[in-house]
Amino acid sequence: MATHTKYGFCKASGEWVPRDEMLGLNVKAFDADNNEQRIQIRLSEDEWRRLVQMLKTLSWENDLRTAEQLRAETWT
């Protein structure tokens, strides 16, 4: 460990990482009333890549259907 280097704690890996090597995400979360919460995340590079990959699988695709369409899909 370098004497003057600042370290940040990566909560995903449970390790202290040089702050200059950490990568970040800034997430906006909205509840049903459209209240916004901002969440700042800083992680080691490996954990950042894992989280970004997982978040991409949750990406909204705007695939909307009516109740009638859903009923038709479950009966076919």
Phi and psi in degrees as a GROMACS rama.xvg file:
@    title "Ramachandran Plot"
@    xaxis  label "Phi"
@    yaxis  label "Psi"
@TYPE xy
-74.827  144.741  ALA-2
-63.4781  -41.6082  THR-3
-104.264  1.57526  HIS-4
-75.4429  137.565  THR-5
-88.9678  140.298  LYS-6
-118.121  143.296  TYR-7
-117.447  149.648  GLY-8
-87.7258  120.644  PHE-9
-84.9077  109.548  CYS-10
-68.479  -23.0747  LYS-11
-75.811  -40.4505  ALA-12
-95.1482  -19.1704  SER-13
75.7905  22.0509  GLY-14
-122.743  154.175  GLU-15
-84.4212  130.326  TRP-16
-127.142  141.766  VAL-17
-53.8314  127.451  PRO-18
-55.9541  -38.2347  ARG-19
-67.4162  -14.0133  ASP-20
-97.6902  -7.45725  GLU-21
-78.2697  147.578  MET-22
-113.435  155.648  LEU-23
-126.246  159.866  GLY-24
-135.669  142.715  LEU-25
-120.224  116.723  ASN-26
-109.082  137.179  VAL-27
-108.043  128.257  LYS-28
-119.336  135.05  ALA-29
-121.635  132.746  PHE-30
-89.4335  -174.534  ASP-31
-62.9612  -24.6721  ALA-32
-92.9554  10.0241  ASP-33
66.3543  23.4882  ASN-34
-75.6967  133.057  ASN-35
-99.0338  135.747  GLU-36
-119.271  133.929  GLN-37
-106.16  131.145  ARG-38
-123.383  119.244  ILE-39
-97.6527  128.459  GLN-40
-124.983  132.849  ILE-41
-129.027  129.172  ARG-42
-138.75  163.965  LEU-43
-63.8961  160.292  SER-44
-59.3681  -44.006  GLU-45
-62.1435  -45.0813  ASP-46
-69.125  -34.9824  GLU-47
-60.8695  -46.3336  TRP-48
-61.6071  -41.549  ARG-49
-62.0188  -44.8676  ARG-50
-66.4997  -43.7536  LEU-51
-61.8563  -41.9694  VAL-52
-61.098  -44.0142  GLN-53
-64.9309  -42.8879  MET-54
-63.4109  -34.7017  LEU-55
-61.1929  -32.2268  LYS-56
-70.0498  -18.4955  THR-57
-97.2467  5.09566  LEU-58
-58.4279  133.655  SER-59
-70.8577  129.992  TRP-60
-112.225  4.4225  GLU-61
57.0376  37.2989  ASN-62
-89.4143  99.2396  ASP-63
-113.467  144.745  LEU-64
-140.225  153.892  ARG-65
-82.1561  166.309  THR-66
-61.0445  -37.745  ALA-67
-63.2588  -42.3743  GLU-68
-63.5829  -40.6208  GLN-69
-64.9502  -42.3912  LEU-70
-60.9193  -43.8256  ARG-71
-63.0404  -37.5526  ALA-72
-68.972  -34.7357  GLU-73
-77.255  -21.5904  THR-74
-96.2664  -1.76217  TRP-75
